[in-house]
Amino acid sequence: MIGILFIYWIWKSFTNLALEYDKSKWTYFFFGIISYYGGTILAGFLVGIVLGLTNGFDSVANQNFENAGWSIFFVLLGGLACYGTYKFLENKLEKERELNKIDGIDDIGAVEEN
């Protein structure tokens, strides 16, 4: 159930970002979903590697990662990855908007009529 709420939150925030800057809302929604699940999966791999290097890979194979503590940790790291992607896209789109507002960018090479 919480996963559905996360997907809705990601959809809402990335869609609003896309609409604010006149971009495709579905493309930005997929950026958000991929960043969330990608961050969660990457966190799982990193935790497995770190625990394998510190405790030995045999101990990692015997551990159970299906408890609530690990799940919350992975969800938080996935949320941080999603938030980072959101801020990256927001800054990128803001810079694009500022470049379009600069006088003369669109008029390079154009002849002014007086």
Residue frames as a rotation matrix with the C-alpha (Angstrom) as fourth column:
MET 1
0.565 0.825 0.000 0.00
0.825 -0.565 0.000 0.00
0.000 0.000 -1.000 0.00
ILE 2
0.442 -0.477 -0.759 2.82
0.140 -0.799 0.584 2.39
-0.886 -0.365 -0.287 0.82
GLY 3
-0.587 -0.678 0.443 4.38
0.503 0.124 0.855 1.60
-0.635 0.725 0.269 -2.57
ILE 4
0.024 0.691 0.722 1.24
0.975 -0.175 0.134 2.89
0.219 0.701 -0.678 -4.29
LEU 5
0.843 0.260 -0.471 1.48
0.415 -0.871 0.262 6.12
-0.343 -0.416 -0.842 -2.30
PHE 6
-0.070 -0.948 -0.312 5.13
0.156 -0.319 0.935 6.52
-0.985 0.017 0.170 -3.32
ILE 7
-0.573 -0.098 0.814 4.25
0.796 0.171 0.581 6.00
-0.196 0.980 -0.020 -6.98
TYR 8
0.513 0.812 0.277 1.45
0.839 -0.543 0.038 8.57
0.182 0.213 -0.960 -6.72
TRP 9
0.667 -0.323 -0.672 3.80
0.208 -0.785 0.583 11.06
-0.716 -0.529 -0.456 -4.99
ILE 10
-0.460 -0.877 0.141 6.46
0.331 -0.022 0.943 10.54
-0.824 0.480 0.300 -7.66
TRP 11
-0.276 0.435 0.857 3.88
0.958 0.051 0.282 10.85
0.079 0.899 -0.431 -10.45
LYS 12
0.735 0.661 -0.151 2.43
0.675 -0.733 0.085 14.04
-0.055 -0.164 -0.985 -9.00
SER 13
0.457 -0.602 -0.655 5.72
0.074 -0.708 0.702 15.84
-0.886 -0.370 -0.279 -8.38
PHE 14
-0.609 -0.741 0.283 7.40
0.336 0.083 0.938 14.91
-0.718 0.667 0.199 -11.67
THR 15
-0.083 0.667 0.740 4.22
0.992 -0.018 0.128 15.67
0.098 0.745 -0.660 -13.65
ASN 16
0.824 0.369 -0.431 3.95
0.457 -0.882 0.118 19.11
-0.336 -0.294 -0.895 -12.05
LEU 17
-0.020 -0.921 -0.388 7.61
0.058 -0.389 0.920 19.74
-0.998 -0.004 0.062 -12.87
ALA 18
-0.650 -0.211 0.730 7.08
0.679 0.270 0.683 18.76
-0.341 0.940 -0.032 -16.49
LEU 19
0.303 0.856 0.418 3.94
0.942 -0.334 0.002 20.89
0.142 0.394 -0.908 -16.84
GLU 20
0.632 -0.122 -0.765 5.66
0.309 -0.866 0.394 23.90
-0.711 -0.485 -0.509 -15.27
TYR 21
-0.257 -0.847 -0.466 8.38
-0.289 -0.393 0.873 23.81
-0.922 0.359 -0.144 -17.92
ASP 22
0.492 0.606 -0.625 6.18
-0.771 -0.030 -0.636 22.63
-0.404 0.795 0.453 -20.85
LYS 23
-0.663 -0.691 -0.288 7.73
-0.747 0.634 0.199 19.17
0.045 0.348 -0.937 -21.16
SER 24
-0.078 0.603 -0.794 6.25
-0.370 0.722 0.585 15.70
0.926 0.339 0.167 -21.60
LYS 25
0.188 0.208 0.960 4.72
-0.976 -0.073 0.207 14.64
0.113 -0.975 0.189 -18.30
TRP 26
0.979 0.202 0.030 5.00
-0.204 0.975 0.091 10.91
-0.011 -0.095 0.995 -19.02
THR 27
0.384 -0.914 -0.132 8.70
0.195 0.220 -0.956 11.14
0.902 0.341 0.263 -19.81
TYR 28
-0.331 -0.517 0.789 9.39
-0.613 -0.517 -0.597 12.89
0.717 -0.682 -0.146 -16.52
PHE 29
0.573 0.579 0.580 7.16
-0.819 0.425 0.384 10.44
-0.024 -0.696 0.718 -14.63
PHE 30
0.918 -0.267 -0.293 9.26
0.179 0.939 -0.295 7.56
0.354 0.218 0.910 -15.98
PHE 31
-0.064 -0.946 0.317 12.44
-0.118 -0.308 -0.944 9.43
0.991 -0.098 -0.092 -14.96
GLY 32
-0.061 0.118 0.991 11.05
-0.947 -0.320 -0.020 9.57
0.315 -0.940 0.131 -11.45
ILE 33
0.867 0.444 0.224 10.00
-0.490 0.840 0.233 5.92
-0.085 -0.312 0.946 -11.28
ILE 34
0.669 -0.682 -0.295 13.30
0.286 0.602 -0.745 4.72
0.686 0.414 0.598 -12.73
SER 35
-0.212 -0.781 0.587 15.29
-0.390 -0.483 -0.784 6.90
0.896 -0.395 -0.202 -10.32
TYR 36
0.268 0.378 0.886 13.32
-0.962 0.051 0.270 5.58
0.057 -0.924 0.377 -7.31
TYR 37
0.970 0.151 0.191 13.59
-0.167 0.983 0.073 1.90
-0.177 -0.103 0.979 -8.14
GLY 38
0.528 -0.848 -0.044 17.12
0.195 0.171 -0.966 2.33
0.827 0.501 0.256 -9.49
GLY 39
-0.110 -0.541 0.834 18.19
-0.723 -0.532 -0.441 3.97
0.682 -0.652 -0.332 -6.24
THR 40
0.559 0.397 0.728 16.60
-0.798 0.498 0.341 1.18
-0.227 -0.771 0.595 -4.23
ILE 41
0.976 -0.208 -0.061 18.29
0.169 0.906 -0.388 -1.54
0.136 0.369 0.920 -6.29
LEU 42
0.253 -0.935 0.250 21.63
-0.029 -0.266 -0.964 0.26
0.967 0.236 -0.094 -6.23
ALA 43
0.083 -0.158 0.984 21.39
-0.949 -0.312 0.030 0.61
0.303 -0.937 -0.176 -2.45
GLY 44
0.873 0.289 0.394 20.77
-0.404 0.881 0.248 -3.12
-0.275 -0.375 0.885 -2.17
PHE 45
0.752 -0.653 -0.092 23.82
0.347 0.511 -0.786 -3.92
0.560 0.559 0.611 -4.27
LEU 46
0.037 -0.783 0.621 26.00
-0.372 -0.587 -0.719 -1.50
0.928 -0.205 -0.313 -2.32
VAL 47
0.353 0.146 0.924 24.88
-0.935 0.089 0.343 -2.85
-0.032 -0.985 0.168 1.04
GLY 48
0.991 0.032 0.131 25.54
-0.025 0.998 -0.051 -6.40
-0.133 0.047 0.990 -0.15
ILE 49
0.494 -0.866 0.074 29.01
0.283 0.080 -0.956 -5.50
0.822 0.494 0.285 -1.40
VAL 50
-0.012 -0.496 0.868 29.94
-0.701 -0.615 -0.362 -3.53
0.713 -0.613 -0.340 1.73
LEU 51
0.563 0.265 0.783 28.72
-0.782 0.476 0.402 -6.31
-0.266 -0.839 0.475 4.03
GLY 52
0.973 -0.227 -0.052 30.50
0.182 0.881 -0.437 -8.84
0.145 0.415 0.898 1.86
LEU 53
0.249 -0.937 0.244 33.78
0.036 -0.242 -0.970 -6.98
0.968 0.250 -0.027 2.06
THR 54
-0.106 -0.288 0.952 33.56
-0.862 -0.451 -0.233 -6.38
0.497 -0.844 -0.201 5.80
ASN 55
0.200 0.293 0.935 32.08
-0.837 0.547 0.007 -9.68
-0.509 -0.784 0.355 7.00
GLY 56
-0.838 -0.451 0.307 32.92
-0.207 0.783 0.587 -12.02
-0.505 0.428 -0.749 4.14
PHE 57
-0.543 0.633 -0.552 30.65
-0.794 -0.173 0.583 -12.99
0.274 0.754 0.597 1.28
ASP 58
-0.680 0.306 -0.666 29.63
0.293 0.946 0.136 -16.26
0.672 -0.103 -0.734 2.94
SER 59
-0.752 0.407 -0.518 27.97
0.501 -0.156 -0.851 -14.32
-0.428 -0.900 -0.087 5.77
VAL 60
-0.660 0.530 -0.533 26.03
-0.640 -0.768 0.030 -12.18
-0.393 0.361 0.846 3.30
ALA 61
-0.607 0.420 -0.674 24.61
-0.392 0.580 0.714 -15.28
0.691 0.698 -0.188 1.64
ASN 62
-0.592 0.345 -0.728 23.31
0.660 0.726 -0.194 -16.46
0.462 -0.596 -0.657 5.01
GLN 63
-0.898 0.256 -0.358 21.74
0.078 -0.709 -0.701 -13.14
-0.433 -0.657 0.617 6.10
ASN 64
-0.145 0.928 0.343 18.07
0.988 0.156 -0.003 -12.38
-0.056 0.338 -0.939 5.74
PHE 65
-0.969 -0.245 -0.044 17.44
0.237 -0.962 0.136 -8.93
-0.076 0.121 0.990 4.25
GLU 66
-0.428 0.885 0.184 13.64
0.307 -0.049 0.950 -9.20
0.850 0.463 -0.250 4.42
ASN 67
-0.217 0.387 -0.896 13.05
0.965 -0.053 -0.256 -7.41
-0.146 -0.921 -0.362 7.71
ALA 68
0.729 0.680 0.086 11.46
0.685 -0.723 -0.091 -4.00
0.000 0.126 -0.992 8.23
GLY 69
0.455 -0.621 -0.639 14.71
0.117 -0.669 0.734 -2.19
-0.883 -0.408 -0.232 9.07
TRP 70
-0.626 -0.707 0.328 16.38
0.392 0.079 0.917 -3.03
-0.674 0.703 0.228 5.77
SER 71
-0.082 0.682 0.727 13.18
0.994 -0.002 0.113 -2.28
0.078 0.732 -0.677 3.84
ILE 72
0.833 0.379 -0.402 12.88
0.452 -0.887 0.100 1.18
-0.318 -0.265 -0.910 5.37
PHE 73
0.029 -0.921 -0.388 16.58
0.062 -0.386 0.920 1.83
-0.998 -0.051 0.046 4.70
PHE 74
-0.666 -0.288 0.688 16.25
0.640 0.254 0.726 0.86
-0.383 0.924 0.015 1.03
VAL 75
0.333 0.858 0.392 13.06
0.936 -0.350 -0.029 2.91
0.113 0.376 -0.920 0.61
LEU 76
0.699 -0.127 -0.704 14.78
0.225 -0.895 0.385 5.95
-0.679 -0.428 -0.597 2.11
LEU 77
-0.399 -0.911 -0.106 17.74
0.096 -0.157 0.983 5.61
-0.912 0.382 0.150 -0.23
GLY 78
-0.436 0.356 0.826 15.37
0.899 0.217 0.380 5.17
-0.044 0.909 -0.415 -3.18
GLY 79
0.677 0.722 -0.142 13.54
0.727 -0.686 -0.024 8.31
-0.115 -0.087 -0.990 -2.08
LEU 80
0.305 -0.664 -0.683 16.82
0.038 -0.708 0.705 10.22
-0.952 -0.241 -0.190 -1.85
ALA 81
-0.692 -0.533 0.486 17.74
0.462 0.190 0.866 9.10
-0.555 0.824 0.115 -5.37
CYS 82
0.015 0.804 0.595 14.33
0.989 -0.099 0.109 10.23
0.146 0.587 -0.796 -6.62
TYR 83
0.775 0.246 -0.583 14.66
0.430 -0.880 0.200 13.59
-0.464 -0.406 -0.788 -4.85
GLY 84
-0.168 -0.932 -0.322 18.14
0.104 -0.342 0.934 14.07
-0.980 0.124 0.154 -6.28
THR 85
-0.625 0.018 0.781 16.86
0.764 0.219 0.606 13.35
-0.160 0.975 -0.151 -9.78
TYR 86
0.470 0.877 0.094 14.00
0.882 -0.470 -0.030 15.79
0.018 0.097 -0.995 -9.24
LYS 87
0.603 -0.297 -0.740 16.34
0.146 -0.871 0.469 18.57
-0.784 -0.391 -0.482 -8.13
PHE 88
-0.528 -0.824 0.204 18.75
0.308 0.038 0.951 17.83
-0.791 0.565 0.234 -10.99
LEU 89
-0.354 0.479 0.803 15.95
0.928 0.072 0.366 18.07
0.117 0.875 -0.470 -13.56
GLU 90
0.696 0.636 -0.333 14.54
0.688 -0.724 0.056 21.19
-0.205 -0.268 -0.941 -11.90
ASN 91
0.200 -0.718 -0.666 17.92
0.042 -0.673 0.738 22.96
-0.979 -0.175 -0.105 -12.04
LYS 92
-0.695 -0.457 0.555 18.48
0.509 0.233 0.829 21.82
-0.508 0.858 0.071 -15.63
LEU 93
0.008 0.800 0.599 15.08
0.982 -0.121 0.148 23.08
0.191 0.587 -0.787 -16.75
GLU 94
0.731 0.209 -0.650 15.54
0.439 -0.873 0.213 26.38
-0.522 -0.441 -0.730 -14.91
LYS 95
-0.262 -0.901 -0.347 18.87
0.084 -0.379 0.921 26.94
-0.961 0.212 0.175 -16.66
GLU 96
-0.622 0.120 0.774 17.25
0.776 0.227 0.589 26.19
-0.105 0.967 -0.234 -20.02
ARG 97
0.488 0.872 0.047 14.50
0.873 -0.487 -0.013 28.68
0.011 0.047 -0.999 -19.24
GLU 98
0.490 -0.383 -0.783 17.06
0.172 -0.838 0.517 31.36
-0.854 -0.388 -0.345 -18.30
LEU 99
-0.624 -0.755 0.201 19.03
0.314 -0.006 0.950 30.75
-0.716 0.656 0.241 -21.50
ASN 100
-0.289 0.608 0.739 15.87
0.946 0.064 0.317 31.20
0.145 0.791 -0.594 -23.55
LYS 101
0.703 0.614 -0.359 15.10
0.681 -0.726 0.092 34.50
-0.204 -0.309 -0.929 -21.79
ILE 102
-0.143 -0.835 -0.532 18.50
0.440 -0.535 0.721 36.05
-0.886 -0.131 0.444 -22.45
ASP 103
0.756 0.398 -0.520 18.17
-0.202 -0.613 -0.764 38.80
-0.622 0.683 -0.383 -25.02
GLY 104
0.185 -0.689 -0.700 20.00
-0.957 -0.289 0.031 38.04
-0.223 0.665 -0.713 -28.20
ILE 105
-0.493 -0.376 0.784 20.17
-0.270 0.923 0.273 34.23
-0.827 -0.077 -0.557 -28.02
ASP 106
0.180 0.652 0.737 17.38
0.605 0.517 -0.605 33.81
-0.775 0.555 -0.302 -30.54
ASP 107
0.934 0.258 -0.247 18.46
0.021 -0.730 -0.683 36.85
-0.357 0.632 -0.687 -32.50
ILE 108
-0.028 -0.999 -0.023 22.06
-0.089 -0.020 0.996 35.87
-0.996 0.030 -0.089 -33.23
GLY 109
-0.763 -0.373 0.529 22.70
0.476 0.229 0.849 36.63
-0.438 0.899 0.003 -36.86
ALA 110
0.233 0.910 0.343 19.40
0.966 -0.178 -0.185 38.48
-0.107 0.375 -0.921 -37.31
VAL 111
-0.734 -0.421 0.533 19.46
0.535 -0.842 0.072 41.95
0.418 0.338 0.843 -38.79
GLU 112
-0.307 0.611 -0.730 17.75
0.693 -0.382 -0.611 44.65
-0.652 -0.693 -0.306 -36.74
GLU 113
-0.157 0.350 0.924 15.45
0.812 -0.487 0.323 47.02
0.563 0.800 -0.208 -38.52
ASN 114
-0.658 -0.127 -0.742 15.56
0.604 -0.678 -0.419 50.64
-0.450 -0.724 0.522 -37.35
